[in-house]
Amino acid sequence: MLVIVNPCADGGRAAARWQRIRSRVTEVVGSFDECVAPDRDTVRRCIAAALERGERRFVAAGGDGTVNLVMADLVELAPQAALHDVTFGAIGLGSSNDFHKPRRAAIDGVPCRLDFAHPIRHDVGRTAYVDPAGRRGVRHWLINASVGTTAAGNWLYNRATGMVGALKRRSASLGMIGAALLALLRHRRVPVTLERQDGSHESLDLCNLGVVKNPHFTGILRYDSPYEPASGDFFVHLLVSASLWDTLVALARLARGRFAGRGTTHTWRARRLALESPVPFAVEGDGEIVLARRVEFSLEPGTLAVCA
């Protein structure tokens, strides 16, 4: 087993959490190899070397960004036959830990998914995009993806400058709140053409779009769709043509796990969805951001075995 530890998660507070529970993790899963990986290149090198020597059990110890990095590298680096035998677990050392919700197990208050004896198959989200310079790229995600206010808030949080940076240094949760408020103050609707999986097109002013496997996001918000890890489709949650007040109301409802039922909200199941806009927009997947002019969301069904 290889445990990839991101000591920088939650503003650097993850390192102390890991040292507190490390011996307890050994009691639960037995001995393991450890890779302390504060950056993406180190994560990738550790995973590539472990796959080469035949390792098939991996644990991401960090926040949701660490989960995304480890998962994406496994999907991209492992040969198809090897990927089928890989099992993926996680230890929530971050601030949001949405991958661990609905909450299952914990070690000294730290959420964990370490039941390698009873893994479940999990769909992997795929975001294919064209950036403002016309370059094509692909990103993978496990929890959810977004465009609009949520993506803008994540972008501001990741940059962590000015007021948001000061709040983030005090507390990751405060940083998230600050980023969300700043994204709302900069509120603007994105003109997009939405292409559904049946080929139909619709032009609209988008405030926020959630493409969701796990309904939990940003630590405190939740859509009202179920968590269906291996259904082969995702839920689309769309907020359109909403004023700043409508957006604030939607966020207040999301804090209580409610979204559907208002004139500006729309929810449906899909396996494919594409967006295009004349202006660049932020696209988020598990907290990681790219800028795009066109994006297509789809799924790779049952790709990964994930600890329950």
BABA-743923 format. One record per atom (N, C-alpha, C, CB): x negated, y negated, z negated; residue in one letter. Coordinates in pm, whole numbers, padded with zeros to 5 digits, always signed. Atoms other than C-alpha are relative to their C-alpha. Glycine has a CB too. Layout:
REM BABA-743923
XYZA/...
This chain:
REM BABA-743923
-00084+00118+00000M/+00000+00000+00000M/-00088-00125+00000M/+00095+00000-00122M/+00070+00128-00002L/-00120-00352+00083L/+00094-00109-00049L/-00052-00032+00142L/-00074+00115+00052V/+00006-00649-00121V/-00071-00126+00047V/+00010+00004-00156V/+00055+00127-00049I/-00050-00984+00054I/+00052-00110-00090I/+00040-00026+00150I/-00036+00100+00101V/-00052-01259-00210V/-00029-00139+00053V/-00076+00026-00132V/+00020+00141-00035N/+00000-01625-00125N/-00004-00082-00129N/+00113-00052+00097N/+00008+00073+00127P/-00130-01816-00430P/+00047-00144+00012P/-00142+00003-00050P/-00041+00140-00021C/-00023-02148-00274C/+00151-00017+00000C/-00057-00051+00131C/-00147+00011-00001A/+00351-02067-00278A/+00049-00080-00119A/+00065+00140+00000A/-00061+00083+00105D/+00574-02294-00485D/-00100-00103-00053D/+00052+00087-00115D/+00092+00105+00040G/+00317-02571-00484G/-00119+00047-00080G/+00072-00102-00077G/+00114-00054+00073G/+00043-02343-00618G/+00035+00070-00130G/-00095-00107-00028G/-00041-00064+00125R/+00246-02212-00910R/+00009+00152+00013R/+00134-00055-00045R/-00011-00144-00022A/+00264-01866-00750A/-00120+00076-00058A/+00011+00030+00149A/+00121-00070+00047A/-00093-01781-00857A/+00015+00045-00145A/-00124-00090+00013A/-00018-00035+00141A/-00011-01789-01229A/+00109+00106-00017A/+00034-00125-00082A/-00106-00101+00009R/+00311-01591-01175R/-00055+00137+00036R/+00118-00036+00093R/+00056-00128-00044W/+00120-01322-00990W/-00089+00061-00107W/-00078-00017+00129W/+00087-00052+00105Q/-00142-01288-01264Q/+00080+00052-00118Q/-00099-00107-00046Q/-00083-00042+00113R/+00136-01257-01522R/+00064+00136+00023R/+00109-00103-00026R/-00075-00123-00024I/+00313-00967-01350I/-00081+00107+00072I/+00124-00031+00081I/+00077-00094-00082R/+00031-00795-01160R/-00007+00140-00060R/-00141-00053+00021R/+00011-00132+00063S/-00016-00513-01411S/+00134+00071-00003S/-00055-00012-00142S/-00134-00060+00000R/+00360-00458-01429R/+00035+00054+00139R/+00106-00102-00045R/-00023-00049-00136V/+00375-00425-01050V/-00071+00134+00020V/-00049-00103+00105V/+00074-00126-00009T/+00110-00153-01075T/+00077+00113-00067T/-00139-00014-00063T/-00081-00101+00070E/+00332+00032-01323E/+00117+00046+00087E/+00052-00056-00133E/-00117-00033-00081V/+00621+00020-01074V/-00038+00075+00128V/+00076-00129+00037V/+00030-00056-00132V/+00448+00106-00744V/-00129+00081+00004V/-00009-00110+00101V/+00128-00069+00000G/+00114+00257-00848G/-00111-00091+00050G/+00007+00124+00086G/+00114+00080-00044S/-00226+00144-00724S/+00025-00057+00140S/-00129+00084-00001S/-00017+00064-00130F/-00248-00089-00425F/-00124-00082+00034F/+00127-00089+00002F/+00101+00095-00046D/-00490-00291-00216D/+00061-00139-00003D/-00052+00036+00144D/-00049+00138+00012E/-00463-00667-00258E/-00076-00091+00094E/-00012-00050-00146E/+00060+00099-00088C/-00525-00939-00005C/+00052-00138-00042C/+00033+00029+00151C/-00038+00136+00035V/-00521-01297-00136V/-00014-00083+00128V/-00090-00058-00117V/-00004+00060-00133A/-00419-01490+00175A/+00069-00136-00003A/+00070+00093+00099A/-00061+00132+00008P/-00365-01866+00145P/+00033-00063+00134P/-00089-00091-00075P/-00028+00058-00132D/-00335-01920+00523D/+00036+00110+00098D/-00122-00082+00052D/-00054-00095-00097R/-00188-01757+00832R/-00108+00089+00060R/+00072-00075+00110R/+00106-00080-00062D/-00519-01643+00984D/-00043+00114-00092D/-00121-00088+00034D/+00040-00105+00095T/-00612-01452+00667T/+00105+00109-00007T/-00025-00059-00139T/-00109-00098+00000V/-00270-01286+00657V/-00010+00091+00121V/+00138-00071-00001V/+00003-00078-00124R/-00304-01176+01018R/-00118+00098+00001R/-00009-00094+00120R/+00116-00088+00004R/-00655-01036+00969R/+00021+00117-00097R/-00126-00079-00040R/-00026-00107+00099C/-00551-00842+00656C/+00095+00105+00055C/+00057-00060-00130C/-00100-00094-00052I/-00249-00689+00829I/-00057+00083+00115I/+00126-00076+00047I/+00058-00072-00113A/-00438-00599+01146A/-00095+00109-00048A/-00074-00096+00094A/+00094-00099+00052A/-00711-00424+00948A/+00072+00114-00071A/-00099-00066-00097A/-00074-00104+00071A/-00460-00237+00730A/+00072+00093+00096A/+00102-00063-00096A/-00066-00084-00100L/-00261-00115+01031L/-00101+00091+00069L/+00073-00087+00105L/+00104-00077-00068E/-00585+00001+01195E/-00042+00120-00084E/-00120-00088+00031E/+00042-00112+00085R/-00672+00216+00894R/+00117+00090-00040R/-00069-00052-00125R/-00113-00089+00020G/-00323+00368+00887G/+00096-00039-00110G/-00049+00134-00028G/-00091+00044+00106E/-00151+00167+00614E/+00139-00024+00060E/-00053-00130-00069E/-00136+00017-00049R/+00229+00168+00649R/+00093-00061-00105R/+00055+00133+00044R/-00082+00067+00103R/+00353+00008+00323R/-00061-00137-00029R/+00009+00087-00131R/+00048+00137+00015F/+00327-00370+00295F/+00094-00077-00091F/-00010-00069+00138F/-00077+00084+00092V/+00441-00620+00031V/-00044-00145+00017V/-00017+00047-00149V/+00027+00144-00006A/+00466-00998+00075A/+00028-00059-00137A/+00088-00071+00111A/-00014+00060+00133A/+00403-01166-00262A/-00017-00151+00015A/-00104+00059-00101A/+00000+00145-00020G/+00497-01532-00223G/+00142-00048+00017G/-00086-00039+00124G/-00134+00051-00027G/+00791-01741-00108G/+00056+00055+00130G/-00002-00150+00004G/-00062-00046-00124D/+01019-01700+00192D/-00091-00021+00120D/+00132-00071+00023D/+00096+00020-00108G/+00747-01845+00415G/-00099+00114+00009G/-00074-00129-00019G/+00091-00115+00002T/+00514-01562+00307T/+00069+00123+00055T/-00051+00027-00143T/-00079-00110-00056V/+00788-01308+00379V/+00002-00010+00152V/+00145+00000-00056V/-00007+00019-00145N/+00821-01458+00727N/-00134+00030+00067N/+00044-00143+00032N/+00132-00021-00061L/+00446-01457+00797L/-00036+00148+00008L/-00106-00074-00079L/+00035-00142+00003V/+00395-01096+00690V/+00089+00079+00094V/+00010+00056-00142V/-00092-00070-00088M/+00708-00971+00867M/-00034-00024+00147M/+00144-00043-00029M/+00027+00033-00140A/+00626-01157+01189A/-00128+00067+00050A/-00009-00151+00018A/+00125-00064-00042D/+00270-01025+01197D/+00017+00151+00015D/-00111-00030-00100D/-00027-00143-00014L/+00391-00669+01138L/+00071+00029+00132L/+00084+00051-00118L/-00077-00020-00123V/+00641-00699+01424V/-00087-00023+00123V/+00122-00093+00004V/+00080+00036-00116E/+00386-00857+01658E/-00126+00084+00016E/-00038-00144-00008E/+00128-00071-00007L/+00077-00652+01569L/+00013+00152+00006L/-00084-00036-00118L/-00011-00145+00009A/+00203-00300+01501A/+00051+00059+00132A/+00094+00040-00115A/-00056-00072-00114P/+00245-00064+01798P/+00140+00052-00036P/-00093+00117+00043P/-00139-00035+00026Q/+00609+00040+01836Q/+00014+00126-00085Q/+00073+00019+00131Q/-00009-00125+00076A/+00552+00393+01705A/-00041-00022-00145A/-00088+00109+00063A/+00044+00028+00137A/+00364+00262+01401A/+00101-00086-00074A/-00137-00069+00001A/-00096+00089+00065L/+00622-00011+01332L/+00120+00077-00053L/+00047-00107+00099L/-00114-00080+00046H/+00895+00252+01301H/-00029+00063-00136H/+00033+00109+00103H/+00037-00063+00127D/+00702+00403+01008D/-00036-00101-00109D/-00117+00094+00023D/+00035+00103+00097V/+00629+00069+00835V/+00117-00028-00093V/-00043-00129+00072V/-00100+00044+00097T/+00817-00018+00515T/-00048-00130-00064T/+00026+00109-00109T/+00034+00136+00040F/+00826-00379+00400F/+00068-00035-00132F/+00040-00100+00109F/-00055+00044+00129G/+00870-00502+00041G/-00043-00142-00028G/-00046+00093-00113G/+00032+00139+00032A/+00844-00839-00130A/+00009-00027-00150A/+00094-00095+00075A/-00002+00049+00139I/+00776-01012-00461I/+00019-00150+00009I/-00133+00037-00079I/-00038+00139-00016G/+00940-01353-00499G/-00076-00094-00091G/+00147-00015-00025G/+00081+00095+00077L/+00671-01593-00619L/+00028-00144+00041L/-00149+00032+00017L/-00027+00133-00052G/+00822-01892-00436G/+00106-00074-00077G/+00039+00009+00142G/-00100+00084+00065S/+01078-02156-00517S/+00143+00039+00037S/-00024-00146+00035S/-00135-00036-00044S/+01378-02042-00309S/+00028+00148-00014S/+00021-00043+00143S/-00012-00146+00006N/+01328-01666-00273N/+00135+00048+00054N/-00018+00049-00143N/-00129-00039-00058D/+01635-01637-00048D/+00000+00144+00050D/+00036-00093+00114D/+00007-00139-00046F/+01511-01302+00086F/+00044+00098-00109F/-00143+00033+00045F/-00034-00088+00113H/+01578-01156-00260H/+00146-00012-00043H/-00090-00031-00118H/-00140+00017+00036K/+01943-01261-00265K/+00087+00078+00097K/+00040-00149+00000K/-00042-00008+00140P/+02186-01118-00351P/-00104+00072-00084P/+00136+00071-00011P/+00110-00048+00084R/+01950-01047-00641R/+00017+00147-00035R/-00011-00084-00128R/-00004-00143+00027R/+01860-00683-00700R/-00079+00036-00127R/-00055+00077+00119R/+00085-00041+00112A/+01564-00624-00934A/-00101-00110-00028A/-00073+00134+00032A/+00099+00101+00038A/+01306-00831-01119A/-00101+00060-00095A/+00069-00122-00064A/+00104-00034+00096I/+00981-00796-01312I/-00033-00127-00076I/-00127+00062+00070I/+00023+00119+00083D/+00955-01044-01601D/+00060-00125+00065D/-00151-00020-00024D/-00070+00114-00058G/+01206-01270-01425G/-00037-00031+00144G/-00026-00119-00081G/+00041+00023-00139V/+01031-01253-01085V/+00073+00100+00090V/-00156+00014+00016V/-00077-00093-00084P/+01260-01106-00815P/-00091+00087+00086P/+00096-00076+00089P/+00084-00094-00074C/+01122-00798-00642C/+00086+00092+00085C/-00087+00083-00097C/-00058-00106-00083R/+01214-00565-00356R/-00113+00101+00023R/+00059-00056+00139R/+00112-00095+00003L/+00986-00268-00423L/+00046+00146-00001L/-00087-00027-00121L/-00051-00138+00000D/+01208+00040-00389D/-00034+00067+00132D/+00153+00002-00025D/+00044-00064-00124F/+01007+00221-00123F/+00066+00135+00022F/-00152+00016-00002F/-00065-00131-00014A/+01200+00541-00190A/+00134-00010+00073A/+00021+00063-00136A/-00132+00016-00061H/+01527+00396-00056H/+00005-00124+00090H/+00109-00009-00110H/-00001+00117-00088P/+01452+00152+00227P/+00125-00005+00086P/-00123+00000+00088P/-00111+00020-00093I/+01719+00008+00456I/-00056-00054+00131I/+00108-00096-00059I/+00041+00059-00127R/+01686-00075+00825R/+00049-00145+00005R/+00055+00082+00120R/-00035+00142-00004H/+01691-00448+00895H/-00023-00054+00141H/-00082-00080-00104H/+00017+00070-00126D/+01751-00644+01214D/-00103-00111-00017D/+00135-00058+00050D/+00095+00111-00002V/+01480-00896+01306V/+00048-00103+00100V/-00145+00049+00035V/-00041+00107-00089G/+01580-01231+01450G/-00112-00043+00092G/+00049-00119-00080G/+00098+00043-00100R/+01408-01358+01763R/+00041-00138+00053R/-00010+00104+00118R/-00023+00134-00053T/+01382-01725+01862T/-00096-00022+00116T/-00020-00110-00111T/+00080+00033-00118A/+01260-01785+02218A/+00026-00146+00033A/+00035+00094+00122A/-00019+00144-00016Y/+01199-02154+02283Y/-00088-00057+00110Y/-00027-00072-00130Y/+00081+00080-00091V/+01070-02407+02532V/-00025-00132-00071V/+00071-00021+00141V/+00031+00120+00077D/+00887-02693+02361D/+00006-00125+00089D/-00139+00013-00066D/-00013+00122-00080P/+00892-03061+02474P/-00100-00010+00115P/-00016-00119-00089P/+00100+00002-00107A/+00579-03003+02688A/+00026+00109+00105A/-00139+00017-00058A/-00033-00105-00096G/+00746-02711+02871G/-00064+00134-00029G/-00040-00043+00136G/+00061-00128+00036R/+00547-02439+02693R/+00102+00093-00064R/-00118-00023-00096R/-00091-00100+00055R/+00729-02117+02604R/-00063+00069-00121R/+00038+00104+00108R/+00048-00070+00118G/+00701-01942+02269G/+00109+00087-00060G/-00051-00098-00103G/-00094-00089+00069V/+00863-01679+02048V/-00034+00000-00148V/-00006+00146+00058V/+00016-00014+00145R/+00912-01678+01671R/+00100+00105-00050R/+00023-00137-00072R/-00089-00098+00062H/+01063-01404+01452H/+00043-00047-00138H/-00069+00138-00008H/-00052+00034+00133W/+01275-01442+01139W/+00083+00115-00053W/+00083-00131+00005W/-00069-00111+00066L/+01442-01213+00889L/+00124-00046-00074L/-00094+00070-00097L/-00109+00050+00085I/+01675-01434+00683I/+00102-00078+00083I/-00055-00090-00114I/-00087+00080-00085N/+01823-01705+00904N/-00080-00105+00075N/+00111-00066-00084N/+00061+00108-00078A/+01748-01982+01153A/+00099-00116+00005A/-00037+00048+00144A/-00089+00116-00002S/+01886-02333+01197S/-00049-00107+00095S/+00013-00057-00140S/+00027+00122-00077V/+01903-02648+01408V/+00083-00110-00063V/+00033+00018+00154V/-00076+00112+00054G/+02008-02991+01282G/-00050-00043-00136G/+00146+00036-00010G/+00037+00058+00129T/+02014-03128+00927T/-00086+00095-00083T/+00125-00037-00078T/+00078-00096+00080T/+01884-02809+00760T/-00142+00011+00053T/+00068+00138+00001T/+00133-00008-00059A/+01594-02780+01005A/-00079-00128-00026A/+00011+00027+00151A/+00068+00127+00026A/+01513-03151+00963A/-00048-00007-00144A/+00093-00118+00032A/+00040-00002+00141G/+01507-03109+00584G/-00120+00090-00023G/+00116+00046-00086G/+00115-00090+00012N/+01271-02811+00613N/-00126-00063+00060N/+00029+00134+00069N/+00114+00065-00063W/+01045-03010+00847W/-00059-00106-00093W/+00040-00063+00134W/+00046+00102+00093L/+01028-03298+00599L/-00066+00063-00124L/+00117-00090-00042L/+00057-00069+00117Y/+00962-03056+00311Y/-00138+00057+00033Y/+00094+00112-00048Y/+00128-00059-00038N/+00682-02879+00500N/-00108-00106+00018N/+00016+00079+00129N/+00097+00107-00017R/+00515-03210+00587R/-00040-00061-00134R/+00056-00109+00093R/+00024+00043+00139A/+00549-03325+00223A/-00082-00129-00008A/-00072+00109-00077A/+00066+00130+00009T/+00448-03688+00274T/+00089-00097-00077T/-00032-00055+00141T/-00076+00106+00065G/+00555-04002+00086G/+00077+00050-00121G/+00095-00062+00097G/-00085-00035+00114M/+00843-03960-00157M/+00016+00151-00013M/+00137-00067+00013M/-00020-00145+00005V/+00902-03596-00063V/-00126+00070-00053V/+00036+00056+00141V/+00124-00058+00049G/+00535-03514-00120G/-00018-00018-00149G/-00117-00060+00073G/+00012+00027+00143A/+00538-03680-00462A/+00093+00090-00081A/+00029-00147-00030A/-00096-00086+00069L/+00851-03488-00564L/-00044+00146+00005L/+00139-00015+00062L/+00042-00139-00015K/+00713-03159-00429K/-00115+00034-00094K/-00040+00028+00145K/+00111-00027+00091R/+00396-03195-00636R/+00048+00019-00144R/-00101-00115+00006R/-00056-00017+00134R/+00610-03224-00949R/+00079+00129-00011R/+00089-00118-00036R/-00084-00120+00002S/+00850-02946-00858S/+00044+00030+00142S/+00122-00018-00094S/-00046-00039-00134A/+00928-02750-00541A/+00148-00028+00018A/-00028+00148+00026A/-00145+00024-00009S/+01300-02780-00619S/+00029-00148+00022S/+00070+00049-00126S/-00017+00145-00020L/+01272-03159-00649L/-00040-00039+00142L/-00082-00079-00103L/+00042+00028-00137G/+01083-03165-00320G/+00106+00037+00101G/-00128+00072+00031G/-00107-00043-00091M/+01362-02971-00149M/+00118-00097-00003M/+00048+00141-00037M/-00111+00094+00013I/+01627-03205-00285I/-00035-00131+00069I/+00034-00025-00150I/+00043+00122-00064G/+01426-03507-00175G/+00000+00010+00151G/-00136-00038-00048G/+00003-00021-00145A/+01376-03363+00174A/+00142+00004+00056A/-00075+00129+00034A/-00139-00008-00046A/+01748-03285+00205A/+00065-00138+00002A/+00080+00095-00091A/-00059+00134+00005L/+01848-03636+00098L/-00057-00089+00110L/-00025-00065-00138L/+00062+00081-00106L/+01599-03796+00337L/+00053+00042+00137L/-00153+00014-00005L/-00056-00047-00127A/+01726-03575+00621A/+00142-00054+00019A/+00001+00155+00004A/-00136+00055-00009L/+02080-03692+00541L/-00003-00149+00032L/+00076+00024-00131L/+00010+00145-00026L/+01975-04059+00536L/-00040-00027+00145L/-00102-00064-00095L/+00040+00013-00140R/+01820-04007+00879R/+00098+00072+00092R/-00141+00056+00021R/-00103-00078-00067H/+02136-03825+00983H/+00024-00047+00143H/+00130-00007-00079H/-00039+00029-00138R/+02187-03808+01358R/+00048+00128+00066R/-00119-00062+00080R/-00052-00115-00072R/+02383-03580+01581R/-00084+00026+00124R/+00148-00021+00038R/+00083-00039-00115V/+02198-03388+01851V/+00093+00040+00115V/-00098+00118-00037V/-00083-00042-00114P/+02364-03375+02195P/-00055+00129+00060P/+00006-00111+00109P/+00047-00129-00049V/+02341-03012+02307V/+00101+00061+00095V/-00029+00095-00117V/-00085-00091-00075T/+02477-02772+02560T/-00017+00138-00062T/-00036+00002+00154T/+00000-00129+00068L/+02569-02450+02381L/+00043+00107+00100L/+00093-00002-00125L/-00031-00112-00088E/+02565-02125+02578E/+00028+00124-00084E/-00117+00027+00099E/-00039-00119+00076R/+02755-01833+02424R/-00042+00127+00074R/+00152+00001-00026R/+00047-00125-00058Q/+02677-01467+02488Q/+00086+00045+00118Q/-00003+00107-00104Q/-00083-00034-00116D/+02970-01441+02735D/-00033-00087+00121D/+00146-00015-00035D/+00041+00085-00112G/+02798-01702+02955G/+00069-00134+00006G/+00023+00072+00126G/-00071+00129+00000S/+03037-01988+02874S/-00088-00109-00059S/+00132+00011-00078S/+00079+00115+00044H/+02893-02337+02818H/+00092-00105-00062H/-00079-00061+00118H/-00076+00105+00067E/+03007-02618+02590E/-00096-00112-00040E/+00075+00056-00124E/+00078+00115+00042S/+02868-02969+02542S/+00058-00056-00128S/-00003-00107+00111S/-00049+00050+00129L/+02890-03104+02188L/-00109-00078-00071L/+00048+00116-00088L/+00092+00071+00089D/+02729-03327+01927D/-00019+00084-00125D/+00053-00144-00035D/+00029-00095+00108L/+02563-03093+01678L/-00056-00072-00121L/-00098+00108+00048L/+00055+00048+00127C/+02514-03184+01315C/-00086+00107-00065C/+00113-00042-00095C/+00079-00110+00057N/+02400-02845+01190N/+00047+00133+00057N/+00010+00001-00154N/-00029-00134-00050L/+02379-02490+01321L/-00078+00099-00084L/-00036+00013+00151L/+00064-00109+00071G/+02307-02183+01110G/+00017+00129+00077G/+00057+00013-00141G/-00002-00132-00063V/+02216-01852+01276V/-00046+00097-00109V/-00093+00007+00130V/+00014-00054+00135V/+02249-01618+00983V/+00008+00152-00005V/+00105-00058-00090V/-00009-00138+00046K/+02163-01265+00873K/+00031+00003-00149K/-00131+00076+00030K/-00025+00015+00143N/+02138-01345+00502N/+00058-00140-00023N/-00131+00022-00085N/-00067+00131+00009P/+02380-01627+00407P/-00066-00101-00093P/+00138+00019-00044P/+00063+00092+00095H/+02153-01780+00138H/-00110-00081+00069H/-00058+00079-00120H/+00105+00083-00055F/+01929-02073+00228F/-00029-00119-00092F/+00038-00049+00141F/+00053+00111+00081T/+01724-02354+00067T/+00010+00022-00150T/+00070-00127+00036T/+00000-00029+00143G/+01753-02180-00269G/+00133-00017-00070G/-00098-00084-00065G/-00121+00032+00075I/+02088-02328-00370I/+00126+00002+00087I/-00013-00135-00064I/-00115+00004-00090L/+02316-02313-00061L/+00030+00139+00055L/-00025-00100+00115L/-00040-00132-00047R/+02513-02022+00079R/+00121-00012+00091R/+00032+00093-00119R/-00115-00011-00089Y/+02740-01959+00376Y/+00096+00106-00053Y/-00045+00034+00145Y/-00101-00096+00047D/+03058-01758+00329D/+00010+00123+00090D/+00136-00068-00009D/+00004-00124-00077S/+02956-01476+00564S/-00073+00106-00081S/-00069-00021+00138S/+00064-00106+00078P/+02846-01136+00429P/-00145+00024+00045P/+00080+00129+00012P/+00136-00044-00033Y/+02490-01004+00419Y/+00011+00138+00062Y/-00093+00002-00127Y/-00007-00126-00073E/+02477-00731+00685E/-00135+00022+00070E/+00119-00002+00104E/+00137-00006-00051P/+02111-00643+00735P/-00018+00074+00132P/-00087+00063-00100P/+00022-00082-00120A/+02155-00387+01015A/+00125+00009+00087A/-00044+00139-00040A/-00124-00002-00077S/+02483-00482+01185S/-00024-00014+00150S/+00092-00112-00047S/+00027+00021-00141G/+02314-00568+01515G/+00048-00133+00053G/+00061+00108+00078G/-00039+00135-00040D/+02463-00917+01523D/-00022-00097-00115D/+00147-00003+00046D/+00016+00102+00103F/+02439-01245+01333F/+00126-00086-00004F/-00125-00087+00027F/-00109+00097+00009F/+02686-01507+01214F/-00051-00136+00044F/+00056-00006-00145F/+00029+00138-00040V/+02690-01850+01374V/+00090-00092-00081V/+00022-00021+00154V/-00075+00100+00078H/+02794-02139+01147H/-00033-00137+00058H/-00036+00007-00154H/+00022+00123-00076L/+02840-02463+01340L/+00076-00116-00062L/+00042+00018+00146L/-00062+00125+00048L/+02907-02816+01208L/-00018-00102+00112L/-00065-00051-00136L/+00007+00087-00118V/+02993-03055+01493V/+00069-00134-00025V/+00063+00069+00121V/-00062+00133-00005S/+03075-03424+01545S/+00038-00051-00138S/+00123+00002+00088S/-00033+00036+00137A/+03066-03483+01171A/-00066-00132-00037A/-00043+00111-00098A/+00057+00122+00055S/+03014-03818+01002S/-00094+00036-00114S/+00111-00096-00048S/+00086-00023+00116L/+02763-03859+00721L/+00082+00052-00117L/-00074-00128-00039L/-00086-00046+00109W/+03051-03815+00476W/+00040+00147+00020W/+00124-00088-00009W/-00038-00139-00028D/+03166-03494+00648D/-00118+00095-00028D/+00046+00015+00147D/+00118-00083+00024T/+02809-03361+00628T/-00023+00018-00149T/-00123-00061+00066T/+00015-00009+00146L/+02787-03443+00257L/+00103+00096-00060L/+00014-00139-00064L/-00106-00090+00048V/+03119-03264+00198V/-00036+00145+00033V/+00137-00037+00063V/+00039-00135-00039A/+02994-02962+00393A/-00110+00054-00091A/-00047+00003+00147A/+00108-00043+00089L/+02677-02948+00180L/+00053+00031-00140L/-00109-00107-00007L/-00059-00026+00132A/+02882-02974-00140A/+00075+00132-00001A/+00095-00115-00041A/-00072-00128-00009R/+03097-02684-00023R/-00098+00118+00010R/+00094+00000+00122R/+00100-00106-00013L/+02789-02480+00073L/-00064+00032-00134L/-00107-00039+00101L/+00055-00025+00134A/+02660-02521-00283A/+00090+00094-00079A/-00017-00133-00076A/-00095-00093+00064R/+02972-02322-00384R/+00028+00122+00088R/+00132-00073-00032R/-00018-00116-00086G/+02938-02066-00104G/+00119-00011+00093G/+00014+00122-00082G/-00115+00020-00089R/+03207-02220+00119R/-00043-00080+00122R/+00115-00072-00074R/+00031+00075-00121F/+03184-02336+00479F/+00121-00009+00093F/-00116+00064+00073F/-00110-00004-00096A/+03479-02227+00696A/+00121-00075-00054A/+00037+00145+00032A/-00129+00055+00042G/+03820-02391+00692G/+00017-00149+00020G/+00021+00030-00140G/-00013+00143-00029R/+03751-02752+00797R/-00005-00023+00150R/-00111-00080-00071R/-00009+00027-00143G/+03808-02915+01134G/-00133-00011+00071G/+00075-00124+00021G/+00133+00017-00062T/+03438-02978+01193T/-00086+00125-00009T/-00072-00116-00065T/+00080-00121+00018T/+03324-02624+01105T/+00054+00114+00085T/-00002+00042-00148T/-00038-00114-00084H/+03325-02316+01328H/-00094+00116-00033H/-00008-00036+00153H/+00078-00119+00035T/+03208-01960+01250T/+00040+00114+00092T/+00021+00039-00149T/-00029-00118-00078W/+03177-01652+01472W/-00120+00094-00001W/+00038-00038+00144W/+00108-00099-00014R/+02974-01334+01523R/-00058-00009+00141R/+00053+00144-00029R/+00064-00001-00132A/+02723-01312+01806A/-00125+00086-00003A/-00034-00144+00046A/+00129-00068-00014R/+02422-01126+01937R/-00099-00085+00080R/+00018+00136+00069R/+00085+00091-00077R/+02291-01408+02152R/+00064-00138-00002R/-00020+00051+00146R/-00047+00138-00003L/+02318-01787+02148L/-00114-00086+00051L/+00049-00047-00141L/+00103+00089-00052A/+02131-02055+02341A/+00045-00145-00012A/-00032+00034+00148A/-00024+00144+00009L/+02103-02433+02300L/-00100-00071+00089L/-00011-00051-00147L/+00089+00084-00079E/+01959-02698+02530E/+00037-00145-00023E/+00008+00036+00151E/-00025+00141+00027S/+01922-03072+02477S/-00095-00086+00082S/-00013-00030-00150S/+00092+00092-00068P/+01778-03370+02667P/-00102-00063-00094P/+00079-00111+00069P/+00093+00055+00099V/+01603-03474+02343V/-00060+00114-00082V/+00071-00104-00093V/+00059-00106+00082P/+01358-03264+02137P/+00073+00014-00134P/-00150-00029-00024P/-00064-00025+00128F/+01506-03101+01826F/-00081+00103-00078F/+00146+00046+00019F/+00070-00094+00087A/+01366-02911+01528A/+00077+00132-00007A/-00018-00058-00141A/-00057-00134+00013V/+01427-02535+01519V/-00071+00069-00116V/-00015+00083+00134V/+00056-00062+00121E/+01376-02355+01187E/+00032+00149-00003E/+00055-00069-00128E/-00023-00142+00023G/+01337-01985+01115G/-00070+00041-00127G/-00049+00084+00119G/+00057-00035+00132D/+01285-01874+00753D/-00095-00108-00052D/-00075+00133+00009D/+00078+00112+00051G/+01146-02222+00677G/-00112-00047+00091G/-00058+00037-00129G/+00105+00040-00095E/+00899-02233+00969E/+00063-00079+00115E/-00076+00125+00054E/-00059+00095-00093I/+00955-02516+01221I/-00077-00006+00131I/+00006-00138-00063I/+00057+00038-00129V/+00897-02569+01592V/+00091-00107+00061V/-00014+00124+00096V/-00080+00095-00076L/+01014-02853+01821L/+00031+00060+00137L/-00074-00136+00015L/-00041-00063-00125A/+01209-02750+02128A/+00097-00089+00076A/+00063+00136-00027A/-00107+00058-00083R/+01425-02867+02417R/+00103+00107+00035R/-00058-00062+00128R/-00092-00112-00022R/+01576-02522+02469R/-00038+00111-00095R/-00004+00048+00148R/+00025-00111+00090V/+01612-02228+02233V/+00105+00108+00024V/+00000-00047-00148V/-00093-00114-00010E/+01767-01882+02256E/-00021+00089-00120E/-00020+00079+00134E/+00003-00088+00116F/+01852-01680+01946F/+00054+00137+00039F/+00082-00060-00118F/-00047-00135-00023S/+01884-01302+01964S/-00052+00088-00113S/-00047+00053+00139S/+00042-00094+00104L/+01818-00990+01754L/-00074+00119+00059L/+00121+00049-00079L/+00061-00127-00029E/+01590-00690+01763E/+00055+00098-00105E/-00159-00009-00003E/-00078-00076+00100P/+01828-00440+01593P/-00082+00108-00072P/+00119+00066+00068P/+00057-00107+00082G/+01705-00218+01308G/-00149+00016+00013G/+00064+00126+00034G/+00143-00008-00033T/+01342-00303+01381T/-00085+00044-00119T/-00050-00134+00050T/+00089-00015+00114L/+01204-00288+01026L/+00070+00070-00116L/-00051-00137-00045L/-00049-00060+00124A/+01252-00070+00719A/-00038-00092-00115A/-00058+00145-00021A/+00020+00098+00106V/+01291-00301+00419V/+00041+00062-00133V/+00083-00129+00027V/-00033-00053+00133C/+01285-00209+00049C/+00134-00056-00046C/-00111-00035-00101C/-00130+00044+00051A/+01628-00224-00111A/-00018-00089-00122A/+00090+00122-00035A/
